[in-house]
Amino acid sequence: MAIPSRTAKPGTYFITTATHNRRRLFQVESNAELLLETIDHYRASYLLHAYVVMPDHVHLLITPTDITIERTMQLIKGGFSHGMSSKLPVWQRGFTDHRIRDVDDYVIRLNYLHQNPVEARLSDTPETYPFSSANPKLRLDEYLSG
């Protein structure tokens, strides 16, 4: 009997993906901006509810609409890598995902995501961190539970 993949059910996901060897790639503003442009570029395939780009990793709250979560991340990570034209590896293999179960779970993950730069002492408040949906540069989609 085959084990169903994590994409067996549609839904909203809390995603974490890190740079290769935790290189502080997004501490360079132009790299963080390129990642946000890449995320925005593929928006026809998913809803973006929240994000934070930390120096060496990214958190997303995202709902794929017509592709799998794996394909969603392949577009974002591959699109960014292509845009960087780096000869070095950019991303760690894979990503971690947590399927959002309900509104309470969503709020917990959203708060964690927005507090990440404050906990890392990169900003005093979530709203003052420039690469976060607490201070959005990208249009966000409403989360529809259910």
N, C-alpha and C positions, 0 to 999 in steps of 0.2 A: 504494500500500500504506500502510495506516494505521500510525502508530507507536503501540505500546502505551503506555498511561499508566503512571505510576509505581505505580498500584494494581493492575497486572495480576497480581501475585503477593501472596498474604497473607504476613504476617510481622511481625516486631518491628522497630520503628523508633526511631532516635535523632532527636528533633525539636528544633529551635531556632526560637523565634519571638521577635520583638523588639517593643517598644512603638514607637508612632509617634514619629519623630524621636529615638528612644532616650531618651524622657522617663523619668525615674527614678520611675516610677509606683509600683513595688513597694517603694520605700524607706519608704512609708507602710504601717505594719503592717496596718491594716484593709483596704487594697487587696490585699496579699499573702494575707491570710486569706480574702478574698472569692474570689480566684483558686483557692485550694485547695478551698474549698467548691464552686466551680463544677466543678473537675476531679472531685471526688468525686461530684457530683450525676449525672454522665453515665456512671458506671462500669459500667452494664449493657451498654454498647456496646464496651468495651475493657478490657484488662488493663493495670494500671499497675504497672510494675516499679521505677521510680525517677523522681525529679524534683528539681529545684532551681529556686527562684524567686529570681532575682537582681534588683537594683534596676530594670534596664531590659530584661531578657529572661528567657526561661524555657527550660529543657532538660527533655525528657521521654524516658524509655524506655517505650514503649507498644506494645501489640499490639492492633489493632482486632479485634473478634471477629465482628461481623455488619454492619459498615459499612466504607467506605473510610477511608484515612488522611486524605484531604481532608475528608470529612464529620466525622470525629473532631475535627479542628482547628477546623472551622466551629462545632461545638457548644461547644467549650471557649472559643474566642475570642469568639464571638457571645454565648454565655451570660454571660461575664464583662462584656462591653460593656453588655449589657442590664441586668445587675445594678448596674453603676456609674451608669447613666443619664447619661452624660457627653454634653455637646454637642460636645466635641472628639473628633477621631479618637483611638482608643485603641491600635490595633495597626498595625504596618507591614503592607503587603499580603503575603499568602503566608506561607511558612515554609520552612525548609530541612529536608530529611529525608535520613537515611542508613539504608538497610535493613541490619539486622544480619545478617552472614553466618554467624557461628559463635560458640561460647562465648568464644573469645579476643577477638573483636571486641566482644562484649557487655561483657566485663570491662574492656577499654580504655575504652569509652564510659562505663561506670558510674564508673570511677575519675576520668575527666575531669570528669564531672558533679559528683561529690562534692567534688572538689578546687577547683572553680570559686570558691566563696566564700573559700577559703584563699588562692588565687592573687590574688584581688581585694582581699585584706586586710580582708575583712568579718568573719572569725573566725579563731581560732588553729587550730582543727581542724574537720573536716567535721561532727563530732557536735555541736558547739556552735552551728552555724548553724541558726536556728529554722525556716527554710523549705526544708528539704532532707530527702530520704528517708534521709540518714545520721542524722537525728534525726526519724523519721517522725511526722507528725500524722495521716497517712492510712494506711489498710490497704494493704499492698503485695501484689502477686501474684507468685508464683514465675515465673521465666523458664524456659520449657521449650524447649530448643533442638531444632531439627529441622524 
